[in-house]
Amino acid sequence: MYSRLNKFTLITYQNLDNDERNVFTLLYQPLLGQNAYTLYLTLWSLIERSKLKSPVYFHDFLYDLIKVTPKDFEEARKKLEALGLVIVYKKNDEYLYEIKAPLTAEEFIKDGSLGVYLYKIIGESHFEKLINLFKISEIEKEGFENITNNFCDVFEAVEEMINVEDQLLNKSKSKLTLETDFDFELFFDGLSKNYVDKRKITQKVRDAIKRVAYIYSFDEIDMQRVFMDAITKDRTVDLDVLSKSANKWYNFERSTNKEVRKLKHEQVDTTSKKSSMNETDYLNYFKTVSPIKLLENESGQKAASSEIKVIEQLYEKTSLKEEVINVLIAYVLGIKENVFPSFNYFEKIASEWSRNDLSTAEAALEYIKNRNKQMNQPRTYQKNTKTLPEDIKSDWLDDYIKNL
């Protein structure tokens, strides 16, 4: 926590205009809350407009000025940092705060995360009211021809170039920073090189992908289908479409999950047939059914592209045989109550099975039974055993067959 006696200086590379103040007040304030809102405007006011820099202050002065405790100040400052409005530098016990201007209203809404958060916080009707405040009437140009001269029409070409190293006045806009463990290597593996030009996947595009994935809780596989919707004819990425596509798929997934639950109640005939199967029948089933067919049998619908991709990865990135992969899929669906997780979840269990050289469905089922027995024994008998993932059920196979 900051000491009251810590010094700080404020710097910026522009002055705040009225439009930016309006954006900050109407769009940022609901996300930040009152303390962070007041802090930001106060920091701007402490900067000398002609120098774009403040004198040296003590934090004690700032706490008293805006009537906050050191803890309140730190929480407010972190919110400003998270939205890219303040950058913090430190040297020994002295702080340097670089103040950034807000995004424009259009940039804010199309950011892919800020607009979504605002929508969630204030609701659709209030969101529309705020957006209308920033809309401008389209200026009629019909019938007019653009006859504007360009630079080359007016000025002669020059051979010499100038080298300016000094810092000049510049609009240094805020930038939302987000640290996630999004795996771009996994993400790109599932994209066709015929449609995606990795040279056009700039840092800005990567940041947008991470933000969308974070907000909607999409994994790398989910983001592949979202991303493909946003690819243009020249293989660039339309970030506005990326955000809209994420929302579309999010709503689709929610409606699909409802349909899955409905289908589960309607599968009376299928359920009665499967419940008559014994363990031997099930072994034969695991050995003959395709993984995708098994998945569709359990979910009652066509396998999603993201689910198919995970199955493909199980073939490509693990050494398990098909019948063992089938047991793995059924096993995970039983654990996760028919919610299909990402490849990383499957990989954790697949790695364990590979290390134990499980090459048949029988071996996989026997391994599960033995490990479950070990888990159910008193702790003294588990001294030399490895631990299983926490959510593995001890009576998995029996429950699985009963439920089917």
JONORJO-V637573 format. One record per helix or strand of 3 or more residues. SS is the DSSP state (H for helix, E for strand). FROM is the first residue (numbers start at 1). LEN is the number of residues. If there is no record, write none. Layout:
BEGIN
{{SS,FROM,LEN} {SS,FROM,LEN}}
END
This chain:
BEGIN
{{E,7,5} {H,18,15} {H,34,12} {H,59,8} {H,70,13} {E,86,6} {E,94,6} {H,105,6} {H,114,9} {H,124,11} {H,151,4} {H,184,6} {H,198,3} {H,203,14} {H,220,10} {H,239,28} {H,268,8} {H,279,10} {H,291,9} {H,305,13} {H,322,14} {H,343,13} {H,361,16} {H,379,4} {H,396,8}}
END
